[in-house]
Amino acid sequence: AQKVTQAQTEISVVEKEDVTLDCVYETRDTTYYLFWYKQPPSGELVFLIRRNSFDEQNEISGRYSWNFQKSTSSFNFTITASQVVDSAVYFCALATLPGTASKLTFGTGTRLQVTL
Amino acid sequence: KAGVTQTPRYLIKTRGQQVTLSCSPISGHRSVSWYQQTPGQGLQFLFEYFSETQRNKGNFPGRFSGRQFSNSRSEMNVSTLELGDSALYLCASSLYLATISSGNTIYFGEGSWLTVV
């Protein structure tokens, strides 16, 4: 069975601070995909990134960066110079073969509050 | 282009009633999946449809059902509503069956907020 753990329930930072959201996953499969989604108050889940189990390269997209470490089964997400618009709930998710990317196992989410 | 559209956005139902939620995928998308989000259970996969056929199903009782039409629009139905069915129901669409070996990106709608009283 798959499991995704986001131990941080809620994080509060002041604007311009850097913040890291942790994600630890469990799976026995060797082929899997990891995702991060952002959920603003409107409810929509916004896709941020997808990473497969064979690609451990870290990725940077603007102020966002992701650190994937298979050795510790972690896929952490860092926001640099946070902004108020980053306030949302962030979900880490896992999908394994056989299966479809639509059958995601989500973590419980981390609520990020960025204040001025 | 228009995103995933879900209707209604908010609704209140009474225990024992049934409810139908609708989802219009992004134009051209053929795969639609549904998720339930509750404070206690988090985000849970309900089912996925592709070409009018259910391709995947989560661990929900038979009271939860869905279907997909030839234009890829999808509906989900919950019969004999229980208080615990109060949740945000999210629909997502993708171009093809979202096999994880593909480069498919899954787009979510804003959801339908269901309150059962």
Interface residues (C-beta under 8 A of the other chain):
Chain A: Y32 Y33 Y37 S42 G43 E44 L45 V46 F47 R50 N52 F91 A93 A95 T96 L97 G99 T100 A101 S102 K103 L104 T105 F106 G107 T108 G109
Chain B: G3 S31 S33 G42 L43 Q44 F45 E48 R55 N56 G58 L88 L90 A92 S94 L97 A98 T99 I100 S101 S102 N104 T105 I106 Y107 F108 G109 E110 G111 W113
